[in-house]
Amino acid sequence: ITIENLRNEIQASDEAIDAYLKKLNVITINGHLRLLDFDFRTKLIEYIISIISIQDWSKDNIPIDKCATEMREICPKYVAKQFLEQIGTISSDDNSISLNKNTISTHYALDLLRNLEKMKLSEFMTCWRECVPAEFPIDLEQLKEFVIMSEGTISYIDIDNLSEKANERIKTLFSRKNNWTLSELEPFLSSLTTSNAEFNSLLATHTRCILKDGQKYYVPKYG
């Protein structure tokens, strides 16, 4: 599919479409949209971090053209430029980017978790801290759309693989964890609704509340 096809089919502004494609790590190759593989993105990020160190560039002022040229050994320059724009904020003159530290640290966190069933939370936090540059933040809040935390462990969950049917999605979530807080459930259910009223109705239909140690939790309504 081409970007023109997408804009003709979807009722949204060009800016909204571009932002969504950026979030999905989609680039344009010969006019067609292509999704960058996770492992390839890892390779690109590691290469960029290495170049920044070698060139002694500020992570807040990375020259796009020069960096893309340095990356020509692992990908075409036009691919490198698009990827750089995905992982950073472009300057007003369009010549440089400020690396998005949250984007990078989140990627490394998912790289640790995505091929494991689960990991001890304390061990994960130690490994995560060691993976990213010292000045990059590591905060579990960054991962709320990607992980499930339960009984001192953390595990990866791919929201794109969850059913679009509310009952099936909720069944899957509760098969992974018995009790959920509202803030934990929200990232995985909000895309199924268009308003707070609809979201609350979904919860009322499929879950019930319990109190545990003064904290409100949601559990399956039936079974």
N, C-alpha and C positions, 0 to 999 in steps of 0.2 A: 504494500500500500504506500502511496505517496502522501506527502504532507498536504498537497492540494486536495486529494481525495478525502482526507480526514477532515479538513476544514469545510468541505462541501457537505459532508455527512453529519457533522456534529454542530449543534447549535450552541456555540460558545465563542468568546472572543479569541483572536489570534494569541493574545497574551496568556489567556487561561490555558489554551491548548499547548502552547510552548512550555509553560510552567509544569503542566502535567507530564509531558514527554520528558522533561528534564528530570522530574522525580522518578520516572520509570527507567532512566538511563538509556533513553533512545537517541540515536544519532541518525543523520541523513547520509546515505551513501548512494551516489548517482541518482539522487532524487527520491530514493526509496528509504523508508524508515527501517532501522535495524536496532534490535535490542543488544546491548553489550553484555556478554557473558560475565557472571560474577567473578570467576577466576581470572578472566582477562582484565577486569577492572582492578582486581587486586594487584596484578602484575604492573598495570599502568601507574597505580598509586605508589607502589614501592619504587618504581623507576623515577617518578616525579620527586619523591622525597629525597632520593639519592642525588638527583640533579641539583636540587635546591641546596643540598649540603655542599656538593662539589663547587658550585658556582657562588656559594655564599650569598644567596639571594634571601631577602626577607620573605617570610611566608605571607606577608601582607602586601607584597608588591612583586609578583612573579610576572616577568615579561612573557606574554602569551606566544608571540612569534618565535622568540629565542628558545623558549622551553619546548615548543612543538618541534622546532628544528632538531633539538637535542634528542627528541624521542623518535626520530625517523628510523632508528634501528629496530624498533619493535612495532611500529605502526605508521601508516601514512600520516603526513603532516595535518591533513584536513580532519582526520579522525582525532588526532591529539588535541587540536584546537577545540573541537567540540567537547571533548572530555574535560579539558581544563575549565571550560565555561560551565560545565555541570557541577564541578566540585569547588567552585569559587565564586566570589562576587566580582563582576567585571567593573573596572574603573570607568570613570566618566568619559575618558578618551578612548575606551575600548582597547587599550594597548596592554593592560595587565589585569591580573586577578589577585584578590585577597583570598587565600585558601580558607575554605569553610572547615574549621577545625572539628565541629560537631559531625559533619558529614564523614570526614576521614575516620574519626574515632569510632563512630557507629559502624562503619564498614568493617573495621578491624574486629569489633566485638562480634559481628555476625560471622565473620570468617572463623572465629574461634568456636562458635556454637553450631553452625549449620550442619555439620556432619556428625554431631554427637547426639546421643539420646538425651543426655542431661549432664550437668556439671555442678560440682559443689560451688555455691555462690562465692564463698571466700576465695577459693582457688581461681575462679573465673576473674574476680576483681584484681587479683594479683597478676594474672597472666595478661589481662587487658591493659593494666597500667604499664607493663613491660613492653607491650606491642607498639604503643604510640609514643610520639615525642613527648617529652616531659611537660611542655607547655600546653598540650592538648587536653581538654577536659574529658573526664570519664564520669558519667552520671547515669544511673539506671533509668532516670526519667527519659533519656534519649532513646531508650530501647522499648518503650511501652507498647509500641505497635508490632514488636517482633518477638517478644519473649513471654514465657510463663514462669513465674517464680513461686515455688512451693516447698515448704519444709526444708529450707536451707539450700535448695537447688535452683538452678536456672536452666531453661531449655528453649530452643528456638521453635517458633511456629510461623509458617508462611501464610500470611493472610490471603494471598492470592490463590491458595489451594483450598481454602474453606468454601463450603457450599454457599450459594446465594440464597438458599432457602433458610429462613430464620430457625426453624425447628431443628434442621440438620446441623446448622452451624453451632447452635447452642449445645446440642448433644455432643458434638465433637469437643467443644471447649470444656464441658463438664466431665468428659472422659479423661481429660488431661489434668484436671484439678477440681477438687470437690467444692470448695468455697471460694467465692470471688467477691472482692469489693467492687463498688460501682466504678471507681476510677480504673480498675483493672479490666473490667468488661467493656467499658465504653469504646476503646480503640478498635475492638474487634466487632462491635455491633453497630456503631454509628453510621457506617456506610449503607446499612440496610434500611435506614429511616431518613426522613427529610425534615423532621421537626422534633422538638423536645417531647411534645405530646405523643407523637408516634413512637418515639423511643421508649417512653414510660409505659405505653400500652404494650409494646413488645415484651418488656420486662415482666409486666403484670400477667401476661398470657403464659409465659414460659418459665418463670422463676418465682420464688418466694423468699422473703427475708428472714434471717435469723440473727440473733445477737450472740456474740461470742466474745467474752472478755471486754464488753462495752463497745465492741466494734460491729457495725452492721455488715452482714455478708449475704450474698445471693447464692441460693442452691436451686437445683432443679425442682420445678413445681410438682412433677410426677415422677415416680420411680427412683 
